[in-house]
Amino acid sequence: MKKLLLALLCTASPALSDTLYFSAIPDDDETRLIERFGAVADYLEAELGVAVEYVPVKDYGAAVMAFRNDQIQLGWFGGLSGVQARLAVPGSQAIAQGAEDESFVTYFIANTDTGLTEADALPDLSGLSFTFGAQTSTSGRLMPEFYIRELTGKAPEDLFSTVGFSGDHGQTLRLVASGAYDVGALNYTVYDTAAAEADQATVIWKTPPYPDYNWTIRGDVDARFGEGFTQKVQDALLGMDDADLLASFPRSEFIAADNNMYQPIEDTARALDIID
């Protein structure tokens, strides 16, 4: 009888043994990402009382695919990849963002040999070579392309001699600093925390602010982990106050977010035909 009762309890509470899997868009060097999010997994595991595991992915699209396929239930996404993930899994919610993500900006940078310097307006970049970051990066592609088209009236391929996609922000900085590309666009936090490469790549323009990175969670986690689990995860993220953890993002703190904050990103992506 005791064995039967134990079996019934275990069957009725599968969430007790479930693992919460999460991932993040690979916007930087893989080694740094594993170190950063391994520490985040440890923090969330202690706060949530369930096993938590970080799952590295190879690119932005793979992060969205893993979320759609329920290989991860929580993701640290960019503005655009978060929109894509939530569209792929109805009921999913943006639950937190960095305080800095309310007003994120992209830096346009140029190799110092171009002679370009920082200006209040986007300078004339006609005929120069240019690299975006990942193809579905908000700060590395979506918003810079939006402003290029808005301010010059030209598509990137018509404005620049060569257009590339570096894959991540750190690589954009390295490519521009080395002279492989004259100009590039990247996440401002990557540039601001860089060292040697920044000496050879100077900021020439900053975009107007827009909403960006966010923690997004699947809409079915309460059914799996128990009623109120979404709120518990949000509370854990908003309560993250370890200086080293926050500095690794880098963010000063996490604040509450919701899906409506990212409607401008969705609208821009639709206008550029990046999403249907």
Backbone bond lengths (Angstrom), bond angles and torsions (degrees), N, CA, C in turn:
res aa  C-N    CA-C-N  psi(-1)  N-CA   C-N-CA  omega(-1)  CA-C   N-CA-C  phi
1 M - - - 1.467 - - 1.530 111.13 -
2 K 1.367 115.86 -43.99 1.464 119.80 178.75 1.519 111.10 -62.17
3 K 1.337 115.68 -39.37 1.466 119.26 179.38 1.523 110.82 -64.29
4 L 1.353 116.37 -39.73 1.460 120.91 178.90 1.521 110.76 -65.08
5 L 1.339 117.82 -42.07 1.461 121.56 179.76 1.518 110.90 -64.18
6 L 1.323 116.04 -41.89 1.460 120.37 178.82 1.519 110.58 -62.69
7 A 1.334 116.03 -41.76 1.466 119.79 179.54 1.514 111.04 -63.91
8 L 1.344 116.55 -39.82 1.461 119.85 179.35 1.515 111.79 -66.35
9 L 1.330 116.87 -39.45 1.459 120.58 178.44 1.516 110.99 -63.82
10 C 1.306 116.25 -42.89 1.464 119.98 -179.65 1.517 110.87 -65.48
11 T 1.347 115.78 -37.87 1.467 119.96 179.30 1.520 110.97 -68.50
12 A 1.345 116.55 -35.61 1.457 120.45 -176.15 1.513 113.07 -77.96
13 S 1.330 117.62 -15.56 1.463 120.67 -175.66 1.520 112.06 -128.89
14 P 1.343 118.57 57.65 1.465 120.37 -176.99 1.511 112.76 -62.78
15 A 1.353 117.84 -25.15 1.459 120.13 -176.54 1.516 112.48 -64.86
16 L 1.350 115.87 -23.06 1.452 118.66 -178.22 1.519 111.88 -62.33
17 S 1.333 117.11 -26.36 1.453 120.39 -178.66 1.528 112.34 -106.57
18 D 1.327 117.72 1.05 1.458 121.22 -178.62 1.522 111.38 -72.21
19 T 1.313 114.92 152.07 1.457 121.81 173.68 1.522 108.59 -107.40
20 L 1.317 116.60 135.21 1.454 121.63 173.18 1.525 107.47 -87.24
21 Y 1.311 116.35 116.93 1.461 121.62 178.75 1.526 108.81 -101.36
22 F 1.324 115.65 137.13 1.458 118.86 176.75 1.522 109.57 -139.66
23 S 1.312 114.46 160.71 1.460 119.75 177.75 1.515 109.00 -143.79
24 A 1.312 115.18 -175.21 1.462 121.81 -178.23 1.513 108.62 -151.01
25 I 1.320 115.79 148.40 1.464 118.41 175.33 1.531 108.60 -60.57
26 P 1.321 117.63 135.82 1.469 120.87 -177.67 1.524 111.37 -80.63
27 D 1.337 115.82 76.16 1.459 120.83 -174.45 1.526 112.89 -93.03
28 D 1.342 116.28 5.28 1.460 119.99 -179.17 1.518 108.58 -150.81
29 D 1.324 116.42 -175.75 1.449 122.64 179.90 1.532 111.20 -56.60
30 E 1.349 116.79 136.05 1.459 121.57 -174.33 1.528 112.75 -60.07
31 T 1.326 117.33 -39.28 1.461 120.17 -179.63 1.521 111.34 -61.58
32 R 1.327 116.68 -42.88 1.460 120.75 178.55 1.519 110.78 -65.20
33 L 1.341 117.21 -38.17 1.458 120.46 -179.46 1.524 111.41 -64.97
34 I 1.325 117.01 -43.36 1.465 120.94 -179.73 1.522 110.18 -63.30
35 E 1.321 117.09 -41.96 1.457 120.75 178.56 1.528 110.71 -64.37
36 R 1.328 116.48 -45.51 1.464 121.06 -178.11 1.521 111.53 -62.79
37 F 1.340 115.94 -51.23 1.456 118.67 -171.89 1.520 113.05 -83.53
38 G 1.312 118.11 -17.21 1.453 119.76 169.83 1.521 110.29 -63.17
39 A 1.323 116.40 -41.46 1.469 121.06 177.40 1.522 110.93 -67.79
40 V 1.326 117.69 -37.08 1.466 121.17 176.91 1.528 110.13 -64.23
41 A 1.334 117.34 -40.90 1.464 121.04 178.14 1.524 110.63 -59.63
42 D 1.316 116.64 -43.91 1.468 120.25 178.74 1.528 110.94 -61.08
43 Y 1.320 116.32 -42.47 1.464 120.96 179.44 1.523 110.96 -62.96
44 L 1.337 117.14 -49.56 1.460 120.75 -177.86 1.526 111.33 -64.56
45 E 1.316 117.34 -38.08 1.462 120.45 178.73 1.527 110.86 -59.75
46 A 1.324 115.86 -43.17 1.468 119.73 179.72 1.525 111.47 -67.18
47 E 1.329 117.43 -37.11 1.454 121.47 -177.33 1.525 113.22 -77.23
48 L 1.340 116.46 -35.30 1.459 120.73 -172.03 1.523 113.53 -94.54
49 G 1.313 116.92 -21.43 1.457 119.47 -179.25 1.509 113.98 75.10
50 V 1.338 117.68 18.62 1.463 122.56 173.64 1.523 107.90 -129.61
51 A 1.323 115.63 159.67 1.459 119.43 176.48 1.525 109.15 -66.05
52 V 1.314 116.97 136.86 1.461 122.32 -179.52 1.525 107.88 -130.51
53 E 1.324 116.18 133.12 1.463 120.27 -177.25 1.529 110.60 -135.76
54 Y 1.320 115.41 132.95 1.462 121.72 175.40 1.519 109.60 -84.63
55 V 1.339 115.90 133.46 1.459 122.38 -179.65 1.527 108.67 -116.83
56 P 1.334 118.92 107.94 1.470 119.60 178.32 1.523 110.93 -70.14
57 V 1.324 116.10 147.53 1.465 122.05 177.48 1.525 109.09 -128.30
58 K 1.317 115.87 160.32 1.467 119.85 -171.51 1.526 113.37 -84.88
59 D 1.343 117.19 -25.41 1.462 118.78 -179.19 1.519 109.96 -158.49
60 Y 1.325 115.89 176.47 1.466 120.93 -176.74 1.529 111.18 -61.14
61 G 1.323 115.98 -43.37 1.459 119.91 -179.34 1.515 111.99 -61.53
62 A 1.331 116.31 -36.69 1.470 120.50 179.71 1.519 110.98 -67.18
63 A 1.331 117.69 -32.96 1.465 120.86 177.28 1.530 110.04 -64.67
64 V 1.328 116.76 -45.10 1.470 120.73 178.59 1.526 110.61 -65.63
65 M 1.337 116.71 -41.06 1.466 120.71 179.79 1.524 111.10 -63.42
66 A 1.335 116.86 -41.70 1.464 120.34 179.15 1.524 110.57 -62.77
67 F 1.317 117.06 -37.40 1.468 121.52 177.88 1.524 109.66 -67.30
68 R 1.303 116.84 -45.96 1.468 121.00 -179.39 1.521 110.87 -61.34
69 N 1.332 117.58 -40.26 1.464 122.72 -176.12 1.530 113.34 -85.29
70 D 1.330 117.02 5.96 1.470 122.10 179.04 1.529 112.41 64.83
71 Q 1.334 116.50 24.64 1.470 119.40 172.89 1.526 109.67 -80.51
72 I 1.305 116.00 -22.50 1.460 122.53 169.74 1.519 107.47 -132.69
73 Q 1.319 116.01 152.24 1.464 120.45 179.68 1.527 111.99 -112.88
74 L 1.315 115.90 -11.40 1.467 122.21 -178.07 1.514 108.01 -139.31
75 G 1.337 116.63 138.40 1.460 118.90 -179.33 1.516 112.06 -140.20
76 W 1.329 114.94 142.70 1.467 122.04 169.85 1.517 105.12 -96.07
77 F 1.329 114.73 100.73 1.455 121.68 -172.58 1.526 110.62 -110.34
78 G 1.324 114.70 161.42 1.450 120.32 165.39 1.517 108.70 -78.99
79 G 1.324 116.43 175.41 1.453 119.71 -179.02 1.515 112.67 -56.54
80 L 1.341 117.07 -48.63 1.460 121.44 -177.55 1.518 111.54 -71.70
81 S 1.323 118.65 -47.27 1.462 119.96 -178.70 1.527 110.50 -64.53
82 G 1.339 117.67 -31.39 1.458 120.11 174.59 1.517 111.79 -64.76
83 V 1.328 116.48 -43.02 1.468 120.59 175.99 1.523 109.93 -59.73
84 Q 1.333 116.89 -46.09 1.467 121.12 -179.40 1.531 111.38 -61.12
85 A 1.334 115.83 -41.35 1.463 119.87 -179.13 1.527 110.93 -65.67
86 R 1.321 116.49 -43.43 1.466 119.55 -178.61 1.525 111.76 -69.44
87 L 1.318 117.79 -33.55 1.456 120.49 175.42 1.528 110.61 -67.30
88 A 1.330 116.55 -33.72 1.464 121.13 -178.27 1.523 112.52 -74.16
89 V 1.337 116.66 -26.57 1.470 121.42 -178.12 1.528 108.22 -129.21
90 P 1.314 118.16 88.21 1.468 121.02 -179.07 1.528 111.45 -54.07
91 G 1.320 115.00 141.37 1.457 120.77 -179.15 1.517 112.91 94.80
92 S 1.320 116.85 -10.50 1.462 120.27 179.35 1.522 110.07 -72.42
93 Q 1.327 115.04 153.50 1.462 119.66 -172.98 1.524 112.18 -132.40
94 A 1.311 116.00 139.20 1.464 121.09 164.22 1.523 106.33 -77.56
95 I 1.342 117.21 124.68 1.467 119.14 -173.57 1.527 113.18 -117.45
96 A 1.322 117.85 -16.28 1.464 119.51 -179.92 1.518 109.78 -158.44
97 Q 1.315 114.76 154.50 1.460 121.98 174.13 1.523 107.19 -145.64
98 G 1.319 115.85 161.29 1.449 118.37 173.11 1.519 109.66 -69.20
99 A 1.328 116.55 151.85 1.465 119.04 176.95 1.520 110.17 -56.36
100 E 1.336 116.40 -32.34 1.456 121.54 -179.19 1.527 112.53 -75.10
101 D 1.341 117.44 -16.58 1.461 120.59 -175.02 1.518 113.83 -79.27
102 E 1.319 117.46 -9.47 1.462 119.77 173.01 1.523 110.49 -66.14
103 S 1.323 116.02 -34.08 1.472 121.64 -176.09 1.520 109.03 -136.41
104 F 1.327 115.43 67.93 1.458 121.71 -178.75 1.524 109.39 -82.10
105 V 1.318 116.80 155.53 1.470 120.26 176.28 1.517 110.17 -137.56
106 T 1.305 115.02 156.95 1.464 123.13 172.01 1.514 108.65 -104.85
107 Y 1.324 115.45 138.65 1.465 120.87 171.85 1.525 108.93 -95.81
108 F 1.316 116.78 132.86 1.454 121.71 164.11 1.529 105.55 -92.54
109 I 1.326 116.65 125.84 1.455 120.66 -178.23 1.521 109.77 -121.12
110 A 1.337 115.60 154.32 1.465 120.62 179.47 1.516 109.78 -135.32
111 N 1.318 115.64 146.33 1.455 119.96 172.57 1.522 108.94 -61.13
112 T 1.306 116.88 138.91 1.466 120.23 -175.09 1.529 112.93 -60.28
113 D 1.337 117.46 -25.37 1.471 120.05 179.67 1.528 112.73 -67.57
114 T 1.339 117.51 -16.44 1.470 119.35 177.78 1.521 111.33 -71.53
115 G 1.326 117.09 -21.66 1.460 121.11 -176.97 1.507 114.08 80.24
116 L 1.336 117.41 1.82 1.461 120.75 179.32 1.527 110.48 -74.24
117 T 1.321 116.24 143.50 1.458 121.84 177.92 1.524 109.34 -130.05
118 E 1.321 116.64 169.43 1.461 120.54 -174.82 1.532 111.56 -66.05
119 A 1.319 114.40 138.59 1.465 121.10 -179.62 1.518 109.46 -139.16
120 D 1.329 115.63 160.44 1.466 120.72 178.87 1.520 111.64 -74.38
121 A 1.325 116.39 -25.64 1.459 121.65 179.29 1.527 109.23 -115.43
122 L 1.317 116.28 154.44 1.459 120.51 177.67 1.522 109.29 -61.37
123 P 1.343 118.27 120.89 1.471 119.89 -178.26 1.525 111.90 -72.68
124 D 1.302 116.09 169.62 1.460 121.44 177.21 1.529 108.87 -72.40
125 L 1.323 115.61 115.96 1.467 121.21 -177.58 1.529 111.71 -112.00
126 S 1.314 116.25 14.28 1.470 120.87 -175.86 1.523 111.36 -56.08
127 G 1.333 115.77 132.88 1.459 121.23 174.52 1.512 115.40 82.29
128 L 1.321 118.62 -5.09 1.466 121.12 178.34 1.527 109.71 -86.28
129 S 1.320 116.79 160.97 1.457 120.84 174.73 1.525 108.83 -87.41
130 F 1.334 116.20 145.70 1.466 120.64 -170.79 1.518 110.41 -141.45
131 T 1.344 116.17 139.08 1.461 119.65 173.89 1.517 111.88 -124.90
132 F 1.330 114.97 131.05 1.446 122.09 166.61 1.527 107.48 -81.90
133 G 1.351 116.15 -176.61 1.456 121.09 172.76 1.518 109.06 -92.87
134 A 1.343 116.75 -123.48 1.459 120.77 173.97 1.522 109.72 -75.02
135 Q 1.326 116.72 152.67 1.458 120.22 -174.59 1.522 113.13 -64.58
136 T 1.340 117.84 -26.87 1.462 119.74 179.42 1.529 111.98 -112.62
137 S 1.317 116.70 24.21 1.461 121.08 176.10 1.525 110.13 -78.43
138 T 1.329 115.89 134.17 1.464 119.74 177.75 1.519 110.97 -66.73
139 S 1.328 116.21 -54.33 1.467 120.24 -176.00 1.520 112.70 -82.34
140 G 1.339 116.84 -20.25 1.459 120.28 -178.32 1.505 115.13 -98.31
141 R 1.352 117.55 -10.06 1.462 119.31 178.66 1.523 113.34 -145.04
142 L 1.358 116.88 -56.33 1.467 119.91 -172.41 1.517 112.68 -56.52
143 M 1.329 117.32 -58.11 1.454 119.82 -175.48 1.531 113.00 -72.01
144 P 1.346 119.46 -40.36 1.469 116.71 175.37 1.524 113.20 -61.83
145 E 1.336 117.29 -38.27 1.461 118.07 177.97 1.522 110.57 -66.58
146 F 1.331 116.36 -39.64 1.461 119.64 177.49 1.521 110.71 -55.98
147 Y 1.337 117.27 -47.67 1.466 120.03 -177.06 1.523 112.39 -73.30
148 I 1.307 117.48 -32.28 1.466 119.44 174.71 1.526 109.90 -59.87
149 R 1.312 116.19 -48.72 1.466 120.40 -179.32 1.529 111.08 -66.63
150 E 1.338 115.66 -41.93 1.462 120.79 -177.27 1.523 111.84 -64.90
151 L 1.335 117.00 -41.29 1.468 121.09 -171.69 1.520 114.14 -93.00
152 T 1.332 117.43 -23.00 1.468 119.01 -178.86 1.519 112.57 -109.43
153 G 1.340 116.08 -17.99 1.455 119.47 -176.57 1.511 113.20 74.21
154 K 1.342 116.47 12.47 1.464 120.53 -178.16 1.521 110.48 -126.26
155 A 1.329 115.07 151.80 1.457 120.55 170.12 1.523 108.31 -75.09
156 P 1.326 119.01 152.74 1.465 120.94 -179.16 1.527 113.47 -53.08
157 E 1.334 116.74 -41.70 1.471 119.60 -177.78 1.524 112.47 -67.13
158 D 1.326 117.08 -19.50 1.461 120.46 176.84 1.522 112.34 -91.38
159 L 1.315 117.09 -21.18 1.462 121.56 -178.00 1.519 112.26 -89.14
160 F 1.332 116.18 -41.10 1.467 120.52 -172.81 1.521 111.69 -101.74
161 S 1.326 115.73 157.19 1.467 120.17 177.25 1.517 111.10 -72.44
162 T 1.322 116.38 -35.22 1.465 123.43 178.85 1.515 108.44 -143.31
163 V 1.336 116.63 139.65 1.463 121.44 176.03 1.522 108.57 -124.07
164 G 1.332 116.43 127.21 1.454 120.95 179.59 1.512 111.78 -125.98
165 F 1.334 115.53 171.34 1.458 123.45 174.39 1.524 107.37 -129.92
166 S 1.315 115.86 112.17 1.458 120.00 -173.39 1.517 113.62 -74.90
167 G 1.321 118.03 -28.37 1.452 121.90 -178.41 1.514 113.93 106.17
168 D 1.338 118.28 -33.82 1.462 120.59 176.37 1.522 109.68 -158.45
169 H 1.319 115.86 165.52 1.468 121.52 -173.52 1.524 112.75 -65.47
170 G 1.332 116.19 -41.20 1.455 119.01 179.24 1.515 111.71 -61.27
171 Q 1.327 116.64 -39.23 1.461 120.43 179.08 1.525 110.90 -69.54
172 T 1.333 117.80 -36.21 1.470 120.02 174.78 1.518 110.50 -56.65
173 L 1.314 116.42 -47.07 1.459 121.13 -180.00 1.522 111.06 -61.45
174 R 1.321 116.77 -43.90 1.467 119.94 -179.79 1.525 111.74 -64.50
175 L 1.330 116.74 -40.84 1.467 120.17 -178.44 1.524 112.01 -66.42
176 V 1.328 116.23 -40.67 1.463 119.06 178.48 1.528 110.49 -71.32
177 A 1.315 117.36 -41.24 1.462 120.72 179.72 1.525 111.40 -62.66
178 S 1.325 117.12 -34.35 1.473 120.81 -178.60 1.517 112.64 -79.80
179 G 1.336 116.72 -14.71 1.453 120.49 -177.33 1.514 113.98 91.03
180 A 1.339 117.30 3.64 1.461 120.21 177.27 1.526 110.47 -63.28
181 Y 1.335 116.00 -33.49 1.468 122.67 171.52 1.518 108.26 -129.11
182 D 1.325 115.98 146.94 1.465 120.10 178.64 1.521 111.67 -71.72
183 V 1.335 115.54 -40.89 1.462 121.26 -171.34 1.524 109.01 -139.51
184 G 1.338 116.42 153.59 1.453 120.77 175.78 1.516 110.29 -155.26
185 A 1.337 115.78 172.69 1.463 121.78 179.38 1.517 108.57 -130.06
186 L 1.330 116.55 135.18 1.462 119.54 -176.93 1.514 112.76 -153.54
187 N 1.304 114.96 163.53 1.452 126.35 172.93 1.533 109.69 -53.16
188 Y 1.310 117.05 125.70 1.464 119.48 -174.78 1.524 113.00 -64.38
189 T 1.348 117.63 -29.08 1.466 118.94 -177.77 1.523 111.50 -68.98
190 V 1.331 117.02 -32.29 1.467 119.89 178.46 1.524 109.85 -66.18
191 Y 1.319 115.94 -43.55 1.467 118.95 178.42 1.515 111.41 -64.99
192 D 1.329 117.05 -44.12 1.460 120.73 -175.24 1.525 112.90 -66.67
193 T 1.338 116.96 -23.49 1.460 119.64 179.40 1.523 112.25 -100.70
194 A 1.327 117.44 1.55 1.465 120.81 179.67 1.521 110.32 -79.28
195 A 1.325 114.12 165.33 1.463 119.32 -178.79 1.521 110.53 -119.16
196 A 1.321 117.15 -94.15 1.468 121.75 -170.68 1.528 113.07 -59.71
197 E 1.334 116.99 -44.69 1.467 119.04 -174.17 1.520 112.22 -61.79
198 A 1.336 117.12 -31.77 1.454 120.45 -177.21 1.531 112.37 -64.85
199 D 1.317 117.35 -20.01 1.461 120.35 178.07 1.522 112.08 -69.71
200 Q 1.338 116.13 -25.22 1.461 120.72 -177.36 1.522 113.19 -106.36
201 A 1.335 116.37 1.05 1.459 121.00 179.55 1.520 107.89 -137.79
202 T 1.303 115.65 114.01 1.463 120.17 -174.97 1.525 111.72 -103.46
203 V 1.318 116.10 147.47 1.465 120.57 176.57 1.526 108.90 -72.17
204 I 1.329 115.74 129.39 1.465 119.50 -179.70 1.535 112.67 -113.91
205 W 1.348 116.65 -17.62 1.461 119.25 178.15 1.516 109.33 -165.34
206 K 1.341 116.40 147.47 1.458 122.72 177.07 1.524 108.37 -120.37
207 T 1.311 116.59 132.86 1.462 120.32 179.40 1.523 110.94 -70.28
208 P 1.317 117.44 161.45 1.469 120.17 166.10 1.536 109.31 -61.03
209 P 1.339 118.27 158.47 1.468 120.81 -176.48 1.529 113.46 -73.26
210 Y 1.315 114.98 154.98 1.460 123.38 178.72 1.529 108.72 -154.28
211 P 1.338 120.25 161.05 1.466 122.17 177.74 1.526 110.44 -76.81
212 D 1.343 116.65 144.13 1.464 117.66 -177.17 1.527 112.56 -138.13
213 Y 1.314 118.50 -115.67 1.462 122.61 -166.78 1.529 113.24 -53.61
214 N 1.342 115.16 150.54 1.464 120.12 -179.09 1.526 110.95 -159.29
215 W 1.323 114.88 151.77 1.465 121.65 168.06 1.518 107.34 -90.46
216 T 1.330 116.76 123.43 1.462 122.08 179.12 1.520 109.05 -120.34
217 I 1.329 116.75 136.83 1.460 122.54 -177.54 1.520 110.14 -122.99
218 R 1.325 115.88 144.66 1.466 120.61 179.41 1.526 110.67 -65.25
219 G 1.320 115.90 149.74 1.452 121.30 -177.04 1.517 114.40 -75.32
220 D 1.348 117.23 -7.89 1.461 119.42 -176.48 1.525 113.57 -104.10
221 V 1.341 118.31 11.09 1.464 118.90 -175.02 1.529 112.67 -71.53
222 D 1.330 118.01 -29.23 1.459 119.19 178.66 1.533 110.41 -64.92
223 A 1.323 116.73 -36.78 1.467 120.26 178.25 1.518 111.09 -66.72
224 R 1.312 116.71 -31.02 1.461 120.93 -177.45 1.521 112.84 -86.57
225 F 1.321 116.93 -44.80 1.456 120.95 -172.45 1.528 113.49 -103.61
226 G 1.323 116.93 -7.51 1.454 119.73 178.87 1.514 112.20 117.19
227 E 1.304 115.47 149.81 1.462 122.08 -179.24 1.528 110.44 -55.35
228 G 1.328 115.23 133.77 1.458 120.36 178.59 1.505 114.75 86.49
229 F 1.350 117.28 5.81 1.470 118.91 -176.41 1.527 111.31 -67.25
230 T 1.324 117.57 -38.44 1.468 120.38 178.46 1.527 110.16 -57.13
231 Q 1.320 115.85 -46.00 1.459 120.30 178.65 1.521 110.79 -62.93
232 K 1.321 116.59 -38.31 1.463 120.89 179.73 1.531 110.75 -63.20
233 V 1.340 116.33 -41.52 1.473 119.82 178.26 1.524 109.74 -66.14
234 Q 1.323 116.68 -43.78 1.463 119.08 178.64 1.523 111.04 -59.94
235 D 1.321 116.45 -44.56 1.466 120.19 179.89 1.528 110.99 -61.06
236 A 1.333 116.48 -39.05 1.467 120.13 179.81 1.525 110.78 -64.89
237 L 1.328 116.84 -41.03 1.464 120.33 179.80 1.526 111.10 -68.72
238 L 1.320 116.41 -43.28 1.465 119.63 -179.94 1.526 111.05 -68.28
239 G 1.330 116.13 -25.02 1.453 120.14 -179.64 1.515 114.25 -90.38
240 M 1.325 117.18 1.65 1.459 120.34 179.40 1.528 109.16 -68.23
241 D 1.323 116.72 109.22 1.461 119.99 -177.40 1.520 113.59 -123.77
242 D 1.337 116.76 6.88 1.457 120.11 176.62 1.528 109.19 -67.27
243 A 1.307 116.67 122.74 1.470 121.59 -174.22 1.521 112.03 -60.82
244 D 1.339 116.88 -39.65 1.463 119.72 -178.53 1.523 111.62 -68.84
245 L 1.332 116.57 -40.28 1.463 119.59 177.46 1.517 110.98 -62.32
246 L 1.313 116.59 -47.99 1.462 120.38 -179.21 1.518 111.49 -63.97
247 A 1.323 116.88 -39.33 1.467 120.93 -178.48 1.520 111.64 -65.87
248 S 1.329 117.29 -25.95 1.457 119.71 -178.61 1.515 112.35 -72.39
249 F 1.355 118.54 -15.48 1.470 118.97 -177.95 1.537 114.10 -77.87
250 P 1.288 126.03 -43.05 1.460 129.14 -15.11 1.535 110.48 -87.34
251 R 1.330 116.22 135.06 1.451 123.22 177.38 1.525 108.61 -141.78
252 S 1.310 117.09 150.04 1.465 120.60 178.28 1.522 110.81 -80.02
253 E 1.333 116.45 -30.94 1.463 122.78 176.89 1.522 107.69 -171.25
254 F 1.333 114.97 167.11 1.459 120.21 172.19 1.524 109.17 -105.32
255 I 1.332 115.93 140.85 1.449 122.50 -179.03 1.527 108.71 -126.05
256 A 1.320 116.40 162.54 1.459 120.94 -178.05 1.526 111.38 -63.53
257 A 1.325 115.40 145.91 1.464 121.71 177.77 1.519 108.69 -136.91
258 D 1.330 115.93 163.83 1.461 120.64 173.28 1.522 108.29 -147.19
259 N 1.312 115.70 167.73 1.464 120.79 -174.18 1.523 113.21 -60.35
260 N 1.318 117.35 -34.25 1.464 120.70 -175.94 1.523 112.80 -62.44
261 M 1.326 117.28 -27.05 1.460 120.36 -179.53 1.523 112.18 -61.93
262 Y 1.340 116.22 -24.11 1.465 120.29 -173.17 1.526 112.89 -103.34
263 Q 1.351 116.58 11.14 1.456 119.54 176.81 1.532 112.12 -59.72
264 P 1.365 119.89 -38.33 1.467 118.78 176.56 1.526 113.51 -60.43
265 I 1.330 116.72 -34.25 1.463 120.47 177.62 1.526 110.33 -67.89
266 E 1.330 116.60 -44.15 1.464 120.25 177.88 1.524 110.52 -62.16
267 D 1.322 117.20 -43.85 1.460 120.50 -179.89 1.525 111.46 -61.53
268 T 1.342 116.90 -42.04 1.466 120.83 179.64 1.521 110.95 -65.89
269 A 1.332 117.02 -41.94 1.466 121.08 179.82 1.525 111.16 -63.81
270 R 1.309 116.55 -37.27 1.471 119.40 177.32 1.529 110.37 -69.18
271 A 1.323 116.55 -39.17 1.474 120.17 179.96 1.520 111.55 -63.30
272 L 1.333 116.96 -31.89 1.465 121.80 -179.79 1.521 112.24 -93.07
273 D 1.349 116.91 4.22 1.461 123.12 -179.14 1.521 112.55 60.55
274 I 1.332 116.75 30.76 1.460 120.21 175.86 1.518 109.76 -83.10
275 I 1.345 117.12 -31.36 1.462 121.43 169.04 1.517 107.31 -127.78
276 D 1.337 115.60 153.93 1.472 121.00 -177.94 1.530 110.82 -76.17
